[in-house]
Amino acid sequence: MAAEPATQPGATQARPLNQLLVPLALGAAVAVTLAVYGRVHEPTGIAVSVAGFSSPLTAKVWLASAAALFGSFRWRLRW
């Protein structure tokens, strides 16, 4: 019988760490990009309205609810 190769103790921790760091890095990149854009560009003074919602707060509530719903599906499926 051939002996199975020994695995390194830290090898099992690499994937969960990558699953956390990659979205965190992408979110940080988006935040920095938006901050630089906001500093460089002059505001126009025109309010942006989101079609189909009565206020920006209502849009945020609906979008956050949808994100939580999608997040719960991902958690349940355990991709």
C-alpha positions as CSV (number, residue, x, y, z in Angstrom):
1,M,0.0,0.0,0.0
2,A,1.2,3.5,-0.9
3,A,1.1,6.0,1.9
4,E,-0.9,9.1,1.2
5,P,1.0,12.4,1.1
6,A,0.9,14.4,4.3
7,T,-1.1,17.6,4.1
8,Q,0.2,20.8,5.6
9,P,-1.7,22.0,8.7
10,G,-2.5,25.4,7.2
11,A,-3.7,24.1,3.8
12,T,-7.3,23.6,5.0
13,Q,-7.5,27.3,6.1
14,A,-6.5,28.8,2.7
15,R,-9.8,28.5,1.0
16,P,-12.0,30.1,3.7
17,L,-9.5,32.9,4.1
18,N,-9.5,33.5,0.3
19,Q,-13.3,33.5,0.3
20,L,-13.2,36.3,2.9
21,L,-10.3,38.3,1.5
22,V,-11.3,38.5,-2.2
23,P,-14.7,40.1,-1.6
24,L,-13.2,42.4,1.0
25,A,-10.5,43.5,-1.4
26,L,-13.0,44.1,-4.2
27,G,-15.2,46.1,-1.9
28,A,-12.2,48.2,-0.7
29,A,-11.3,48.8,-4.4
30,V,-14.8,50.0,-5.2
31,A,-14.8,52.3,-2.1
32,V,-11.5,53.9,-3.0
33,T,-12.5,54.3,-6.7
34,L,-15.8,56.1,-5.6
35,A,-13.9,58.3,-3.1
36,V,-11.4,59.4,-5.8
37,Y,-14.2,60.0,-8.3
38,G,-16.0,62.1,-5.7
39,R,-13.0,64.2,-4.9
40,V,-12.1,64.9,-8.6
41,H,-15.5,65.7,-10.1
42,E,-17.5,68.8,-9.4
43,P,-21.1,68.2,-8.2
44,T,-23.8,69.2,-10.6
45,G,-26.5,70.1,-8.1
46,I,-29.1,67.8,-9.7
47,A,-30.8,65.3,-7.5
48,V,-30.8,61.7,-8.7
49,S,-34.1,59.9,-8.3
50,V,-34.4,56.2,-8.5
51,A,-37.3,55.1,-10.8
52,G,-40.1,53.3,-9.1
53,F,-39.3,54.4,-5.5
54,S,-40.7,57.3,-3.6
55,S,-37.4,58.2,-1.9
56,P,-33.8,57.1,-1.8
57,L,-34.4,55.6,1.6
58,T,-37.1,53.4,0.2
59,A,-34.7,52.2,-2.5
60,K,-32.1,51.4,0.0
61,V,-34.5,49.4,2.1
62,W,-35.6,47.3,-0.9
63,L,-32.1,46.8,-2.2
64,A,-30.8,45.8,1.3
65,S,-33.7,43.3,1.6
66,A,-32.9,41.8,-1.7
67,A,-29.3,41.5,-0.8
68,A,-30.1,39.8,2.5
69,L,-32.5,37.4,0.6
70,F,-29.8,36.5,-1.9
71,G,-27.3,36.1,0.9
72,S,-29.5,33.7,2.7
73,F,-29.9,31.6,-0.4
74,R,-26.1,31.4,-0.8
75,W,-25.7,30.5,2.8
76,R,-28.3,27.7,2.5
77,L,-26.7,26.3,-0.6
78,R,-23.2,26.5,0.8
79,W,-21.3,27.1,-2.4
